Amino acid sequence: MDVRVKVCGLSTAADVEAVAAAGAAYAGFVFFPKSPRNVSVEQARELAVLAPIGLAKVALVVNADNEFLDEITNKVAVDILQLHGSESPERVAEVRARYGLPVMKAVGVATAEDLPQLGAYEQVCDQILVDAKAPKGADLPGGNGLAFDWKLIAGRRWARPWMLAGGLTPENVARAVELTGAAQVDVSSGVERAPGHKDAGLIHSFVAAAQGAQEIPKL
Ligand SMILES: O=C(O)c1ccccc1NCC(=O)[C@H](O)[C@H](O)COP(=O)(O)O
């Protein structure tokens, strides 16, 4: 399968180079001060210009107001906005209209009860990020290295392109793709040697494993 990979939480020039060299499709920058992957607008501006053509730059924000989004979009060469907080469908639509950029909305999944939310957001965003729901009280709404039960979405399709995330690693990504049929995957902690520190070898192994995956044929 031609699986497209997003590596999230890049914070150095070497990270951007590793992601580009591995053949990933998206590079994610986290704007969330509590995160070990947080980057300043200035850092992101410098990193984004290093990305080659074909590597889409994704700005990840959590319940950001317009002032912050204005600053990011004015200063950083961003291709996609990723909304990773509790933004309502109305807020997603508003951000999309205001900035004229594709918007990816992250939706956390832990049980079957979380699935209807995906339907609500597919009407208003350009892509859906189907991520593991953060545990109650977690500091971070994403990037926790936790997987959800992939069988919950096996064979499910949405009206928008979607991406699978949550606890993916070079070891399990092929199985996740095979089970869910995901054409796009997102990883952060699974390609780190320590929180916030990406590992070029792991990035390479992850992209190779994702791209080598086969979807299980339906009988
Ligand atoms: O990665 C973070 O630090 C982060 C902080 C705040 C909101 C979202 C965050 N990450 C979201 C992502 O896009 C991750 O790639 C996704 O949740 C998967 O993370 P992981 O399970 O660590 O691979």
The ligand as an SDF file (V2000), in Angstrom:
LIG
                    3D

 23 23  0  0  0  0  0  0  0  0999 V2000
    2.8130   15.2030   20.6620 O   0  0  0  0  0  0  0  0  0  0  0  0
    2.4830   16.0260   21.5240 C   0  0  0  0  0  0  0  0  0  0  0  0
    3.2560   16.3880   22.4080 O   0  0  0  0  0  0  0  0  0  0  0  0
    1.1100   16.6010   21.5110 C   0  0  0  0  0  0  0  0  0  0  0  0
    0.7800   17.5930   22.4110 C   0  0  0  0  0  0  0  0  0  0  0  0
   -0.4880   18.1300   22.4310 C   0  0  0  0  0  0  0  0  0  0  0  0
   -1.4390   17.6750   21.5640 C   0  0  0  0  0  0  0  0  0  0  0  0
   -1.1270   16.6800   20.6460 C   0  0  0  0  0  0  0  0  0  0  0  0
    0.1350   16.1410   20.6080 C   0  0  0  0  0  0  0  0  0  0  0  0
    0.4560   15.1510   19.6950 N   0  0  0  0  0  0  0  0  0  0  0  0
   -0.4810   14.7490   18.7160 C   0  0  0  0  0  0  0  0  0  0  0  0
   -0.0240   13.9730   17.5550 C   0  0  0  0  0  0  0  0  0  0  0  0
   -0.2710   14.3380   16.4030 O   0  0  0  0  0  0  0  0  0  0  0  0
    0.6400   12.6600   17.7930 C   0  0  0  0  0  0  0  0  0  0  0  0
    1.4070   12.3480   16.6750 O   0  0  0  0  0  0  0  0  0  0  0  0
   -0.4230   11.5840   17.9800 C   0  0  0  0  0  0  0  0  0  0  0  0
   -1.1790   11.8890   19.1140 O   0  0  0  0  0  0  0  0  0  0  0  0
    0.2500   10.2270   18.2080 C   0  0  0  0  0  0  0  0  0  0  0  0
    1.1570   10.2980   19.2620 O   0  0  0  0  0  0  0  0  0  0  0  0
    1.9740    8.9990   19.7230 P   0  0  0  0  0  0  0  0  0  0  0  0
    1.0060    8.0690   20.3610 O   0  0  0  0  0  0  0  0  0  0  0  0
    2.9870    9.5150   20.6640 O   0  0  0  0  0  0  0  0  0  0  0  0
    2.5980    8.4370   18.4860 O   0  0  0  0  0  0  0  0  0  0  0  0
  1  2  2  0
  2  3  1  0
  2  4  1  0
  4  5  1  0
  4  9  2  0
  5  6  2  0
  6  7  1  0
  7  8  2  0
  8  9  1  0
  9 10  1  0
 10 11  1  0
 11 12  1  0
 12 13  2  0
 12 14  1  0
 14 15  1  0
 14 16  1  0
 16 17  1  0
 16 18  1  0
 18 19  1  0
 19 20  1  0
 20 21  2  0
 20 22  1  0
 20 23  1  0
M  END
$$$$
